[in-house]
Amino acid sequence: MQTNLQELETRLGYSFSHPQLLERALTHTSFAYEHKSAVTGQACEDYESLEFLGDAILGFLISDHLFKTHPSQTEGELSKMRSFLVSSTQLTSLSRELDLGVFLRLGHGEEKTGGRQKKALLADLFESLIAAIFLDGGLEPARRFILAQFRTRLENIREERLDFQDRKSLLQERLHARGLSEPDYRVIDELGPDHQKEFVIEVYIQDKFLARARGASKKKAQQRAAAEALEQLDEVLIS
């Protein structure tokens, strides 16, 4: 078990001062009930309450990161981003990327029914590990772990590759709310060879320049130009 825990710590990028917290974070209720104390008859501790705490810590730290890195987003937009990131689908995927299922401590029945691959258990396990890191080392180690694991997903959001991040639609809605016409996207340059072309797009509103961006396709360049325009919309329209 000790060797397995050390291997897991390597994967997590965190070394526990109190290994018993890590053991508890890996313990499913089925295992706990099958390994009751010979003295007290009580089951060993499982990860259910850790899962509860980990869920709260994850939601807070993701919210804090999104708030700081996307200051122009509305409350509704930030909520959508957070919901996507902390969904059970994403947590299950993260658990599988780390192959956490092999470290689960399961009872015989749960083992036979494929518990190590069950989506709900894998999502719960990820949250319980967050809580264990927090209880062992505090908020900053938990933050570092979460941001490291979510790095690619957070980058994808920043680059407007998620459906709910349609910056062109949002820019159009905000302009309409001010009684202004639709934005005008203009291709001003095409860079590079055909197999690796990059488009440079400028966006205007009523012939007033708002922003410029580039991308591997016209669609990506327009989305990035719209995102840039949203960042400085008030300043440009007031001037």
N, C-alpha and C positions, 0 to 999 in steps of 0.2 A: 504493500500500500504506500509506503514511504517513497519508493521509486516512482510510482505512478503520480503521486502528489508533486514531486519535484519536476516531472515532465510537464504536468499541467501548469505549474507556476511559470515554466519557461514559455509556454504558449500564451499565457495570460500577460506575461511581461511584468509580473508582480510576485515578490517573495513574501510569504506570510510570516509574521512574528508569532502568530497563534494558529498553528496548523489545524487545531480542532475546529476552527471556524470554517476552514476550507472543507474539511470532512463533512461537517454539518450541511454546508451548501450543496454537497453532492448527494445527500441522503434523501431518497424518496420515502414517502410514508410507508410503502409496502415493505421496504427494507427495515425501517424502524420497528414496525410491529413484529417482524420475524426475529428481531434481535433484542428482546427484552432483557433487562437486568436480572441476573439470577438471584440477586439480593432483594431488590425492591419490586421486581415484576413489571417495572415501567419500561416503556419503549424508549429507545435512544432518540435524541433530538433529530427532527427532519428539517427540510428547508422551507416549509410552508410559510412561516412567519418571516423568514428572510426574503422570500419572494415578494411578500407584501411591501417590505421596506425597500427592496431593490427597485420595484416598480415606481415608487415615489421619488427615489433618488434619480433614477433615469429620466423621469419626466421633468424634474427640476433642472438637471444639468443640461439636457437637450434644449429646454426652453431658454435657459440662461445663454447658451451659445447662440441660438438663433436670434435672440433679442439683440445681442451685441454685434452679430455679423450681418444682420439684415435690418438695419434701423429704419428703413423706409417702408417696410412691410406693414400691412394692417394687422389688427388682432386676428381677424378671420384667416388671413393668409398664413400667419405664423402658426395658428392652431392646426391648419391643414398640414403644414410641413411637419409639425411635431407628431401629429397622429400617424402620418405615413411612416416616420422614422421609428416610432416606438411600437408599431403594430406587431402582433404576434407573428405575422409573416416575416417581417424583417428580423425579429429576434431569433426565430427558428433558423433562418438563413445564416445569421451570424454564428449561432451555435454549431451549425454544420460546417461552416468554414473553419472553425477551430477544432472540429471533431470532438465536441464536448461529450457526446453521448457515450463514448467508451469509458468515461470516468464516473458515470452515474452508478450509485449504489442502489440496486433494485432488489425487490423480493422475487422469489422464484416465479410466482404467477405473472408478475409484470414483465419479468425477463422473457418468459415463454411467449407472451403476446406481443413481443417486439417493442417493448417500452423505450429502448434506446433510440428508436427512430420516430417515436411519436412526436408530432409537432408541438402539442401542448406542453409536454414534459421538457422538450428542448428550450422552448421559450421561457418556461418557469426557471429552468436551470440557469439561463443567462442572467435573469433578474436576481436570483439568489446569490450568484457569484459577485454581482455588483454590490449587494448588501454586505457580503463577507469582506470584500476589499475595504468598504467604507468603515465597517466596525473594527477592522484590524489596523487600518492606517489613516483613516480620516477622509475628508471630502476630496482633497487634491489628488490622491492616488486613484480614487474612483473616477474623478474627472478625466485624468490622463488615460485610464483604461477605456472609458466610454468614447472619448474623442479619437483614440487610436483605432478602435474597432469600427467606428462609424465614419472614418475619414473619407473613404470613397463615396459613401452615400451623401455626406455633407457637401463634397465637391460637386457631385451631380446636381444637387439642388442649386448651388451657387451658379452653375453654368446653364441653368434653365433647361435641363433635360427631362424634367418631370411634367406630366400633363397639367397638373394644377398650377404650374408656374408659367402660364401663357402670358408673357409680359406684353406682347402686342395687344392682346385683348384688354388687359388692364390699362395700358396707356390710352387706348381708344375710349374706354369707359370714363376715365378721369377727364379727358378732353371734352367729351360729350357733356359731362356734368357741369362744365364751365361754359357750355354753349359754344364750343369751338369745333371747327371742322376736323375730319379724320386726318391722322398723320400721313405724310407722304414719304415713302421709302424710295431712295434713289441709289442705284448701283453706280458708284463713281470709279471703281477700278476692279480688275480681275488680276490676281497675282499668281505666279507659279505656272508649272506645266499642267496640261489637261488632266493628268492622273492625280495631281496633288494641288488642284486649284483652290485659291482662297479669294473670297469676295469681300469687298469693302463697301459698306452700306452707310449712307447718311439718312437721317430722318429729319423732316421739316414739318412745321405746323404754320400754315398760312405764309409760306416762303421764309419763315424764320428758322434758322438752323438750331436743332436741338442736340443732336449727338451723332457720333460716328463709331462704327465697330466693324470687326471683320470676323469671318467664320468660314468653315469648310464647305458650307452651302449657303445659298441665299437665305434660306429659312433660319439657319442658326445665326447668320449675321444680322438679320432683322430682329430676332429675339434679343440679341445682345445690345443692339442699338436702342431698342425699346427700353431695355433695363437701364441703360445709361441715361436715357432721356427722363425716365421716372426719377432718377437720383437728383436731377437738377431742374426738374420741371418748374417749380415755383420761382427759382432764381431767374430762369430764362424768360418766363412770361411776364415777370414784374419789370425786368430791365428794359 
